[in-house]
């Protein structure tokens, strides 16, 4: 059997450079493939104290996040969930609205945000409100129906006086007129009697 020829120095060098290139590519490419979004800031800031709970909580990352799988939950001091609806993703920010009765006290925020590379970013933060407020609130109750005023009854027509009643005044004044006439006649007669000269008796 003939002996195999060993690879020359040049071939060995090429193989070595190829292996080094694979290692370098793996080292450089691994961070790029595993680079997750980084949380830069929050509003309110973690551990901060605010006058009242805001109407939304915002997380800002170094890269835009993915909407699929992204969730933010905010709980009030009594444990009630006050986050409202799905979060809104704009550029590198993820915003969650708050609603309802927001009392004073410590609020907890838990989030799960899908990074641009598909990996989830999970974390939590908290802030404290010194005063209470209400955002949105329950829908106003419908006002009770106002009772319509009862129709005003039309005044009853005034009955016209009957003929007998209308003539009663004239009938009652008749005797008075007669009496007045009689009195006038009697008075005139008396005056006439007084003025009449008396008959002087003839001398005997």
C-alpha positions as CSV (number, residue, x, y, z in Angstrom):
1,X,0.0,0.0,0.0
2,X,1.2,3.4,-0.8
3,X,1.3,5.9,2.0
4,X,-1.2,8.9,1.9
5,X,0.3,12.3,1.5
6,X,-0.1,14.6,4.4
7,X,-1.8,17.9,3.7
8,X,0.7,20.6,3.1
9,X,1.2,23.6,5.2
10,X,-0.8,25.8,2.8
11,X,-3.8,23.6,3.0
12,X,-3.6,23.4,6.8
13,X,-3.4,27.2,7.0
14,X,-6.5,27.6,4.8
15,X,-8.4,25.2,7.0
16,X,-7.3,27.0,10.1
17,X,-8.4,30.4,8.8
18,X,-11.8,28.9,7.9
19,X,-12.3,27.6,11.4
20,X,-11.3,30.9,12.9
21,X,-13.7,32.6,10.6
22,X,-16.5,30.4,11.8
23,X,-15.7,31.0,15.4
24,X,-15.5,34.8,14.9
25,X,-18.8,34.8,13.0
26,X,-20.4,32.8,15.8
27,X,-19.1,35.2,18.4
28,X,-20.1,38.3,16.6
29,X,-23.5,37.0,15.3
30,X,-24.6,35.6,18.6
31,X,-25.1,38.9,20.4
32,X,-27.0,40.3,17.3
33,X,-29.3,37.3,17.3
34,X,-29.9,37.4,21.1
35,X,-30.2,41.2,21.4
36,X,-33.5,41.9,23.2
37,X,-35.2,45.3,23.6
38,X,-34.0,47.2,26.6
39,X,-36.4,49.1,28.8
40,X,-35.1,52.7,28.9
41,X,-37.6,54.5,31.1
42,X,-41.2,54.4,32.5
43,X,-43.8,57.0,33.1
44,X,-44.5,57.2,36.1
45,X,-40.9,56.3,37.0
46,X,-40.4,53.1,39.1
47,X,-40.7,53.9,42.8
48,X,-41.9,57.5,42.2
49,X,-44.7,59.4,44.0
50,X,-47.3,61.3,42.1
51,X,-50.2,63.5,43.1
52,X,-52.8,61.2,41.6
53,X,-52.7,58.2,39.4
54,X,-52.2,59.1,35.8
55,X,-54.6,58.2,33.0
56,X,-51.9,56.0,31.4
57,X,-48.6,54.2,32.0
58,X,-45.9,54.3,29.4
59,X,-42.9,52.1,28.9
60,X,-40.1,53.2,26.6
61,X,-37.7,50.7,25.0
62,X,-34.6,51.1,22.8
63,X,-36.3,49.3,19.9
64,X,-40.0,49.0,18.8
65,X,-41.8,46.1,20.4
66,X,-44.2,43.6,18.8
67,X,-47.9,43.9,19.5
68,X,-48.4,40.1,19.7
69,X,-48.0,38.9,23.2
70,X,-47.5,42.4,24.7
71,X,-49.5,43.0,27.9
72,X,-49.5,45.5,30.7
73,X,-51.5,45.1,33.9
74,X,-52.0,47.9,36.5
75,X,-53.5,47.2,39.9
76,X,-54.7,49.8,42.4
77,X,-53.8,49.7,46.1
78,X,-56.7,47.3,46.9
79,X,-55.7,44.9,44.1
80,X,-58.3,46.0,41.6
81,X,-57.2,45.8,37.9
82,X,-57.5,49.4,36.6
83,X,-55.7,48.9,33.3
84,X,-58.1,49.4,30.3
85,X,-57.9,47.5,27.1
86,X,-54.9,46.4,25.0
87,X,-51.7,48.5,25.1
88,X,-50.9,50.9,22.3
89,X,-47.5,50.6,20.6
90,X,-46.1,53.8,19.0
91,X,-42.5,53.7,17.8
92,X,-40.5,52.5,20.9
93,X,-43.2,53.2,23.5
94,X,-45.9,50.9,24.9
95,X,-48.8,52.7,26.6
96,X,-51.6,51.3,28.8
97,X,-54.6,53.3,29.7
98,X,-56.1,53.5,33.3
99,X,-59.8,53.8,34.1
100,X,-62.2,53.8,37.0
101,X,-61.8,54.7,40.7
102,X,-58.1,55.3,41.4
103,X,-57.6,55.7,45.2
104,X,-54.5,57.0,46.9
105,X,-51.8,54.4,47.6
106,X,-49.3,52.1,46.0
107,X,-49.9,50.9,42.4
108,X,-48.2,47.9,40.8
109,X,-47.5,47.5,37.1
110,X,-46.5,44.2,35.6
111,X,-45.6,43.9,31.9
112,X,-44.8,41.3,29.3
113,X,-43.5,42.9,26.1
114,X,-42.5,41.0,23.0
115,X,-39.1,42.2,21.9
116,X,-38.3,42.8,18.3
117,X,-36.4,39.5,18.1
118,X,-39.5,37.7,19.4
119,X,-38.3,37.1,22.9
120,X,-40.6,38.3,25.8
121,X,-39.4,40.9,28.2
122,X,-41.1,40.5,31.6
123,X,-40.8,42.9,34.5
124,X,-42.7,45.0,37.1
125,X,-42.6,48.4,38.6
126,X,-44.6,50.5,41.1
127,X,-45.5,54.1,41.9
128,X,-47.5,55.8,44.7
129,X,-50.4,58.2,44.4
130,X,-50.9,60.6,47.3
131,X,-54.5,61.5,46.2
132,X,-57.5,59.8,44.7
133,X,-59.1,60.5,41.3
134,X,-61.6,59.0,38.9
135,X,-61.0,58.4,35.2
136,X,-63.9,57.5,33.0
137,X,-66.1,56.0,35.7
138,X,-69.4,54.2,35.3
139,X,-71.9,55.5,32.8
140,X,-74.3,58.0,34.3
141,X,-77.6,56.5,35.3
142,X,-80.5,57.5,33.1
143,X,-82.6,60.2,34.7
144,X,-86.0,59.2,36.0
145,X,-88.8,60.2,33.7
146,X,-90.4,63.4,34.7
147,X,-94.1,63.1,35.2
148,X,-96.0,65.2,32.8
149,X,-98.2,67.8,34.4
150,X,-101.9,66.9,34.6
151,X,-104.0,68.8,32.0
152,X,-105.5,71.9,33.4
153,X,-109.3,71.6,33.4
154,X,-110.9,74.3,31.4
155,X,-113.1,76.6,33.4
156,X,-116.7,75.7,33.3
157,X,-118.8,78.1,31.2
158,X,-120.6,80.7,33.1
159,X,-124.3,80.1,32.8
160,X,-126.2,83.0,31.4
161,X,-128.9,84.3,33.8
162,X,-132.4,82.9,33.2
163,X,-135.0,85.3,32.0
164,X,-136.8,85.0,35.3
165,X,-133.7,85.9,37.2
166,X,-132.9,88.8,34.9
167,X,-136.4,90.2,35.3
168,X,-136.4,89.8,39.1
169,X,-134.7,93.2,39.6
170,X,-137.4,95.0,37.6
171,X,-140.2,93.1,39.4
172,X,-138.8,94.0,42.8
173,X,-138.4,97.6,41.9
174,X,-142.0,98.0,40.8
175,X,-143.6,98.2,44.3
176,X,-140.9,100.7,45.3
177,X,-141.8,103.0,42.5
178,X,-145.5,102.7,43.4
179,X,-144.8,103.6,47.0
180,X,-142.7,106.6,45.9
181,X,-145.6,107.8,43.7
182,X,-148.1,107.3,46.4
183,X,-145.9,109.2,48.9
184,X,-145.4,112.0,46.4
185,X,-149.1,112.3,45.8
186,X,-149.9,112.3,49.6
187,X,-147.2,114.9,50.2
188,X,-148.6,117.1,47.5
189,X,-152.1,116.7,48.9
190,X,-151.1,117.7,52.4
191,X,-149.2,120.7,51.1
192,X,-152.3,121.7,49.1
193,X,-154.5,121.4,52.2
194,X,-152.3,123.6,54.2
195,X,-152.1,126.3,51.6
196,X,-155.9,126.3,51.0
197,X,-157.6,129.2,52.7
198,X,-160.1,128.2,55.3
199,X,-163.7,129.2,55.0
200,X,-164.5,132.3,57.1
201,X,-167.9,131.8,58.9
202,X,-170.5,134.5,58.0
203,X,-171.6,137.0,60.6
204,X,-174.8,136.2,62.2
